[in-house]
Amino acid sequence: MRGLLDIIPDPTRVVFDGIEDKYLTDGLGRLRGQASALVFPLSTQEVSGVMRWAYDRRVPVTPRGAGTNLVESTVPHGGIVLDLSRMNRVLELDESTFTVTVEPGILLQDLQAYVEARGLFYPPDPGEKASSIGGNIATNAGGMRAVKYGVTRDYVRGLEVVLADGEVLALGGKCVKDASGLSLKNLIVGSEGTLAVITKCILKLVPRPETSLSAVVCCKSLSDGIRGVAAVLRGDLGPTAVEFIDRKVVGLGERYAGVRFPRPDAGSYILLTFDGGASSVRSRLEKARRLTLDGGALDFVILDDPAAAADVWKARGALVKAVEATSEQEPVDIVVPISRITDFMAFVSGLEQRSGVQMVSFGHAGDGNIHLCVVRGTRTQEEWEQVHRTVMPRIYAKAYELGGLASGEHGIGLSKRDWFLCHTPEGNLRAMSRIKDALDERRILNDGKSYVIGGGRYAETV
Ligand SMILES: Cc1cc2nc3c(=O)[nH]c(=O)nc-3n(C[C@H](O)[C@H](O)[C@H](O)COP(=O)(O)OP(=O)(O)OC[C@H]3O[C@@H](n4cnc5c(N)ncnc54)[C@H](O)[C@@H]3O)c2cc1C
């Protein structure tokens, strides 16, 4: 391992002893791996040098951005943790092509602030603003604005990547269209660090919307709320965010964030946001009010007061942390066709009653991505493992039965691997494995994570 110092001759950026725990885990910290070296490169050349060194010696490499993933995809199995967080510069803002070129370690919140200060907008908006752009691309991160703007993939115009053997590739660029050969760029997006290390990102921007305004639709039940969502989507109103939350879940967020939702008699809530020109936003909100009230909603509260709007979104944003403040939880991020959200939620409600396991659910009603926290409560380790063996398989089986998938935005990593592997056709998995072998024949990059079958061929002593 000491040979790494020949590539990066700076002992503050190549750590062998006393690697801090946070570099050996993910955003949840439930599983801790081990590594022989933690490396902080500052350039593509250094990344390439480290990869070539590791490839020659078959040393596993775990790329890492900000480490906020929830699926154990940054838990190393020995070898090198390659931390890209110090490659965090804005390299170029090109307003004539609506693109910004950044290094992968820049945090989402810093990129958003940088472009918004210049009248531009980077729409992907996953909940964790302290995640890195490289991590967002590697997980194809989603977020609440996906219903209008799409997900991270839709904003990646070009990438520079380093392959497992150290070769540097430039993929895509500033062109809007690309029908030129296989889209290697799109293979890398969402590949969870298994195919290449992202070292430069050319991102698409849009003009910053003039304003944005939110409303809370208070409904008797979740199915009423989802019917209202369908009406809003059919009404061609272009909402930016459409979130659903059950009343019993709202209580958790309210208590944690110290705020109140309107109409405590409601059984569920739909949070809507519209952005764009001020008059268009107002008229689309009014249409949404008519459509949802005509459809049976109890109330439609426009959050004109920015403080009230901030409170409601604060409570929504605090849901996972509110659950975690009381208990360990298993996060589920399944996605189903939007027409099947109510079927899935009815199933979850029945399963919760039958199993006695608390399930806190909320999600992106506009795109069918449902977040479920399966709560451990006071269960012993043995009882909790029993829940994993009996309850979790039923949740995933139901999602697939409804035409859904194991993950809408968090990725597969290690923690969702079993469910993903058992519900994905073998032919698909074989094809994915062949792509892995084509780009990383020695399987040193994040092997054994996500789709990679037969992983774990590690050689750790160098
Ligand atoms: C409170 C909270 C809320 C969240 N909300 C959302 C949400 O709304 N939507 C959503 O999609 N996710 C959400 N997440 C999950 C997480 O923030 C995202 O998965 C995010 O994209 C991870 O970025 P990161 O920089 O932390 O990546 P990491 O956690 O460091 O890494 C994630 C994966 O990307 C790979 N990787 C990282 N950088 C690179 C690189 N430069 N080259 C190649 N591979 C790389 C890693 O190997 C790993 O497989 C949330 C997490 C938390 C804690």
The ligand as a Gaussian input file, in Angstrom:
#p B3LYP/6-31G(d) Opt

LIG

0 1
 C      -31.372000      12.709000       4.928000
 C      -31.133000      12.088000       3.575000
 C      -32.019000      12.359000       2.542000
 C      -31.818000      11.805000       1.272000
 N      -32.706000      12.106000       0.286000
 C      -32.502000      11.623000      -0.954000
 C      -33.401000      11.948000      -2.023000
 O      -34.373000      12.687000      -1.846000
 N      -33.149000      11.410000      -3.231000
 C      -32.076000      10.608000      -3.471000
 O      -31.885000      10.166000      -4.606000
 N      -31.222000      10.269000      -2.480000
 C      -31.394000      10.764000      -1.247000
 N      -30.518000      10.435000      -0.237000
 C      -29.415000       9.485000      -0.499000
 C      -28.048000      10.130000      -0.898000
 O      -27.946000      11.467000      -0.462000
 C      -27.864000      10.038000      -2.405000
 O      -27.753000       8.676000      -2.781000
 C      -26.647000      10.787000      -2.954000
 O      -26.717000      10.807000      -4.366000
 C      -25.321000      10.196000      -2.517000
 O      -24.291000      11.143000      -2.834000
 P      -22.910000      11.094000      -2.034000
 O      -22.004000      12.139000      -2.554000
 O      -23.151000      11.117000      -0.590000
 O      -22.378000       9.676000      -2.527000
 P      -21.740000       8.516000      -1.648000
 O      -22.673000       8.115000      -0.590000
 O      -20.369000       8.895000      -1.256000
 O      -21.643000       7.364000      -2.750000
 C      -22.796000       6.816000      -3.327000
 C      -22.393000       5.872000      -4.465000
 O      -21.772000       6.617000      -5.499000
 C      -20.432000       6.150000      -5.744000
 N      -19.631000       7.347000      -6.033000
 C      -19.554000       8.477000      -5.293000
 N      -18.774000       9.373000      -5.923000
 C      -18.341000       8.784000      -7.066000
 C      -17.487000       9.182000      -8.150000
 N      -16.932000      10.398000      -8.202000
 N      -17.263000       8.306000      -9.154000
 C      -17.839000       7.084000      -9.150000
 N      -18.646000       6.654000      -8.163000
 C      -18.895000       7.496000      -7.135000
 C      -20.035000       5.401000      -4.497000
 O      -19.097000       4.388000      -4.789000
 C      -21.378000       4.823000      -4.067000
 O      -21.636000       3.648000      -4.798000
 C      -30.703000      10.967000       1.036000
 C      -29.798000      10.700000       2.082000
 C      -30.006000      11.246000       3.326000
 C      -29.007000      10.961000       4.412000

